[in-house]
Amino acid sequence: MIADSGATKADWCLVQGKQIVRRFSGKGISPIFQSKEEMEYEIRDNVLPQLVATTINAVYFYGAGCIPDKIPLVTGILSAAFPAAKIQVNSDLTGVAHALCGREAGIACILGTGSNSCEWDGTKPTHQIPSLGFILGDEGSGAALGKHLLNKALKHQLTGGLKEALFEEYNLTVAVIIDRVYRQPFPSRFLASLSPFIFKHRNDPSIRGLLHQCFDDFFEKNVMHYNYQENKVHIVGSIGWYYADVLKEVAEEKGIQVGKIAKSPIEGLIDYIATSPGTD
């Protein structure tokens, strides 16, 4: 079983060798944003029912928030759910490096609900600019795009009519926005949920400028601190996938060479794990 979990969604893939047996999605599992009980509930009530009468020999879990001091917690939860399986837990960023860089050097990036990046030497990260979350960082992420969209809407910096269309489509008011961002759980998910509106209006000058600025911030504050002159930049995530044209445009302006862009790392992870020494 291979799992790739972001803050919003988790993709689960049951494989035998390189053959996909079953694939399904569930809610994101993150030790940063969820309690032990919430993670246990998601696996017990939504993952295990998909695997009735299935023998799992190994679980490779790549997750947002799986920093070193949180890995034992996630490992314990998975071990309890899959007692006969070998359990291996890594960060989602390591998953991107395994999937797209493989055993070659490169720069691995995530552009989904949140954003992250690292420089990869073919076996391990050698340099990482901290993500810092959607308040202090997460440049270029879905949460960052949503934050900038609301800022521009509320400060009258969108093309005429866009603010009204946004508020009508998402049933928003200033009070609702303040409540969702500052009082309700998972504000980054709420902000990222506005991305479809941005995508629909991506050719509008005010939205195009927003996208350009957000991706410029991502490259300037993250990628350009790595050896980008010699390494390709590989990107995984829904934001990277849907806005690939703008990303490439901004990267070219900065002399950055973009390599692979994938919506999900699962296919690359299947190849990587199947060819790893000691894999059954």
C-alpha positions in Angstrom: 0.0 0.0 0.0 1.4 3.4 -1.0 -0.2 6.6 0.4 0.4 10.2 -0.6 -1.3 12.5 1.9 -1.5 16.3 1.7 -3.3 18.6 4.1 -6.6 18.2 2.2 -6.6 14.8 0.5 -4.9 11.5 0.7 -4.4 9.1 -2.3 -4.1 5.4 -1.4 -2.9 2.9 -4.0 -2.7 -0.9 -3.5 0.0 -2.4 -5.7 1.5 -5.7 -6.5 4.9 -5.1 -8.0 4.3 -2.3 -10.5 0.6 -3.3 -11.1 -2.1 -1.1 -9.5 -4.7 -3.4 -7.9 -6.9 -0.7 -6.4 -6.8 3.1 -5.9 -9.0 5.4 -3.8 -8.9 8.7 -2.1 -9.8 10.0 1.4 -9.3 12.9 3.6 -5.8 14.2 4.3 -3.9 12.7 7.3 -1.5 15.1 9.0 0.0 14.9 12.5 0.4 18.7 12.4 -3.3 19.5 11.9 -5.0 16.5 13.4 -5.0 14.6 16.7 -4.1 11.0 17.1 -7.8 10.1 17.5 -8.7 12.0 14.2 -6.0 10.2 12.2 -7.0 6.8 13.7 -10.7 7.5 12.8 -9.9 8.3 9.2 -7.9 5.1 8.8 -10.3 2.9 10.7 -13.6 4.2 9.2 -12.5 5.3 5.7 -9.4 3.4 4.7 -9.7 -0.1 6.2 -13.3 -0.7 4.8 -11.8 -0.3 1.3 -9.4 -3.2 2.0 -11.7 -6.0 3.3 -10.1 -9.5 2.8 -6.9 -7.9 1.5 -3.5 -8.8 2.9 -1.1 -5.9 3.2 2.6 -6.8 3.4 4.0 -3.2 3.4 2.7 0.3 3.8 4.7 3.3 2.4 3.1 6.4 3.8 4.3 9.9 2.5 2.5 12.7 4.4 2.3 16.4 5.0 3.5 17.2 8.4 5.5 14.0 8.8 8.5 15.7 10.2 11.0 13.6 12.1 9.5 14.0 15.6 6.0 13.2 14.2 7.0 10.0 12.3 6.8 7.7 15.3 3.2 8.8 16.0 2.1 8.1 12.4 4.1 4.8 12.3 2.3 3.7 15.5 -1.1 4.4 14.1 -0.4 2.6 10.9 1.2 -0.4 12.7 -2.0 -0.8 14.8 -4.1 -0.7 11.6 -1.8 -3.0 9.6 -0.2 -5.2 12.2 1.3 -7.7 9.8 2.8 -5.1 7.5 6.2 -3.4 7.3 5.6 0.3 7.9 7.7 3.1 6.4 6.7 6.8 6.9 8.3 9.7 5.2 7.4 13.4 4.5 5.4 14.3 1.5 8.4 16.2 0.2 10.5 13.0 0.3 7.7 11.4 -1.7 8.0 14.1 -4.4 11.8 13.5 -4.5 11.4 9.8 -4.7 8.7 10.1 -7.4 10.2 12.8 -9.7 13.9 13.0 -8.9 14.3 9.3 -8.2 18.0 8.6 -7.6 19.2 11.7 -9.4 19.9 15.2 -8.1 17.2 17.8 -8.5 14.9 20.3 -6.7 11.7 18.8 -5.5 8.6 21.0 -4.9 5.1 20.7 -3.7 2.4 23.1 -4.9 -0.9 22.0 -3.5 -3.0 23.3 -0.6 0.4 24.2 0.9 3.9 24.5 -0.6 7.3 23.1 0.2 10.6 22.4 -1.5 14.0 20.9 -1.0 17.3 20.3 -2.8 17.8 16.5 -3.4 21.2 14.8 -4.0 19.7 11.5 -5.3 19.5 9.9 -1.9 18.5 12.6 0.7 17.6 16.3 1.1 20.7 18.5 1.3 19.0 21.9 1.7 15.5 22.9 2.6 13.9 26.3 3.0 11.2 26.0 5.6 7.6 26.1 4.4 6.2 28.0 7.5 2.6 27.5 6.7 0.0 29.7 5.0 0.5 32.7 7.4 4.3 33.0 7.3 5.0 31.1 4.1 3.5 28.6 1.7 4.2 30.9 -1.3 2.6 29.7 -4.5 0.2 27.3 -2.7 -3.5 27.0 -3.1 -3.8 28.7 0.3 -1.6 31.5 -0.8 -3.6 32.0 -4.0 -6.8 32.1 -2.0 -5.4 34.5 0.5 -4.2 36.9 -2.2 -7.6 36.6 -4.0 -9.6 37.6 -0.9 -7.1 40.4 -0.1 -7.5 41.8 -3.6 -11.3 41.4 -3.6 -11.8 43.1 -0.2 -9.3 45.9 -1.2 -11.0 46.6 -4.6 -8.1 45.4 -6.7 -9.9 42.9 -8.9 -11.4 43.7 -12.3 -15.0 45.1 -11.9 -17.6 42.4 -11.2 -15.1 39.7 -10.1 -15.6 40.4 -6.4 -19.4 40.1 -6.7 -19.1 36.9 -8.7 -16.7 35.4 -6.1 -18.9 36.3 -3.2 -22.0 34.9 -5.0 -20.4 31.7 -6.1 -19.0 30.9 -2.6 -21.8 32.5 -0.5 -19.2 34.9 1.1 -19.5 38.0 3.2 -16.7 39.8 5.1 -18.0 38.2 8.3 -18.0 34.7 6.8 -14.4 35.2 5.5 -13.2 36.4 8.9 -14.9 33.5 10.6 -13.5 30.9 8.2 -10.0 32.2 8.3 -9.6 33.1 11.9 -12.0 31.0 13.9 -12.9 27.8 12.0 -10.5 24.8 11.7 -8.5 24.2 8.5 -8.4 27.8 7.2 -5.8 26.7 4.6 -8.3 24.3 3.1 -10.9 27.0 2.9 -8.5 29.4 1.1 -7.3 26.7 -1.3 -10.9 25.9 -2.1 -11.1 29.2 -4.0 -8.6 28.0 -6.6 -11.3 26.9 -9.1 -12.5 30.5 -9.2 -9.0 31.7 -9.9 -8.6 29.0 -12.6 -11.9 29.9 -14.3 -10.8 33.5 -14.5 -7.1 33.0 -15.0 -7.0 35.1 -18.2 -8.4 38.1 -16.5 -5.6 40.7 -16.1 -6.1 41.1 -12.3 -6.1 37.3 -11.8 -3.2 36.8 -14.1 -1.2 39.3 -12.2 -2.1 37.6 -8.9 -0.9 34.2 -10.2 2.3 35.8 -11.6 3.1 37.4 -8.3 2.4 34.3 -6.2 4.6 32.1 -8.3 7.3 34.8 -8.5 7.3 34.8 -4.7 7.6 31.0 -4.6 10.6 30.9 -6.9 12.3 33.9 -5.3 11.8 32.9 -1.7 12.4 29.2 -2.1 13.8 27.7 -5.3 16.4 30.4 -6.0 18.1 29.6 -2.7 19.0 26.2 -4.2 21.4 25.4 -7.0 18.8 26.0 -9.6 21.3 26.9 -12.2 22.4 23.2 -12.4 19.3 21.3 -11.2 15.9 21.0 -12.8 12.9 21.9 -10.7 10.2 19.2 -10.4 6.8 19.9 -9.1 3.9 17.9 -7.7 0.4 19.1 -6.7 -2.8 20.4 -8.1 -1.7 24.0 -8.2 1.5 23.1 -10.1 -0.5 20.9 -12.5 -3.4 23.3 -13.3 -1.2 26.5 -13.5 1.7 24.9 -15.2 1.7 27.4 -18.1 2.0 30.4 -15.7 4.6 28.6 -13.6 6.8 27.9 -16.7 6.4 31.4 -17.9 7.6 32.8 -14.5 10.4 30.2 -14.3 11.7 31.1 -17.8 11.8 34.8 -16.8 14.1 33.8 -13.9 16.3 31.4 -15.8 14.9 28.4 -13.9 14.5 25.1 -15.8 11.3 23.2 -14.9 11.5 19.5 -15.2 8.5 17.2 -14.5 5.1 18.5 -13.3 2.7 15.9 -11.9 -0.7 16.2 -10.3 0.1 13.2 -8.0 3.4 11.4 -7.2 1.8 8.0 -7.0 2.9 6.6 -10.4 6.5 7.7 -9.7 6.4 6.3 -6.2 5.3 2.9 -7.6 8.3 2.8 -9.9 10.7 4.0 -7.1 9.5 1.5 -4.5 9.3 -1.4 -7.0 13.0 -0.9 -7.9 14.3 -0.2 -4.4 16.6 -2.9 -2.8 14.7 -5.1 -0.4 11.3 -4.4 -1.8 9.1 -7.6 -2.1 
